[in-house]
Amino acid sequence: MNEQPTLIIEPLGKQHNRAAFSCGIDDLNTYFQRQASQDIRRRIARVFVVRPESDDQTVLGYYTLSALSIDLSALPPGLAKKLPRHPVPAALIGRLAVNLECQGTGIGRILLADALKRTLAVGDEIAIHAMVVDALNAEAEAFYLGFGFAKLGSDTNRLFLPLKSI
């Protein structure tokens, strides 16, 4: 029987081998390899990685989280009418990527679940109405739609998930 390795999700650190990461999308690779640590230092985004418990250097995937506000006019009318007339606080998954060798193994689902769990935990301390993501392509959009995200308008790749629906 082939056992799945135990996975650890943790903040990006100096020990993680960013140079070896490749998800097949140049923009996501370049961000992770060159800009992620700068965004952390500047408090622009938090970056979380998933790795095998047995290896603290190998990155199997990553995601970023940051704060965002959604203009009320961007929300579907049925939801907007139930909210106060000012921007709605949200959390943004700016990027989510899985190493090519691990795609199709459920690591994307694990990363998304972790992002939602962290956001819900922070939501106990500060108001966060929804999770937002900008889908990079049709495949990414289908991934998020499968978890209950909805489009924020018809001409955008931005999707959202009200946290009360979780």
Secondary structure as UniProt FT lines:
FT   STRAND          7..11
FT   TURN            14..15
FT   TURN            19..20
FT   HELIX           26..30
FT   HELIX           31..35
FT   HELIX           36..41
FT   TURN            42..43
FT   STRAND          46..52
FT   TURN            53..54
FT   STRAND          61..70
FT   HELIX           72..74
FT   HELIX           77..80
FT   TURN            81..82
FT   STRAND          88..98
FT   HELIX           100..102
FT   TURN            103..106
FT   HELIX           107..122
FT   TURN            123..125
FT   STRAND          130..134
FT   HELIX           138..145
FT   TURN            146..148
FT   STRAND          150..151
FT   TURN            154..155
FT   STRAND          158..162
FT   HELIX           163..165
//
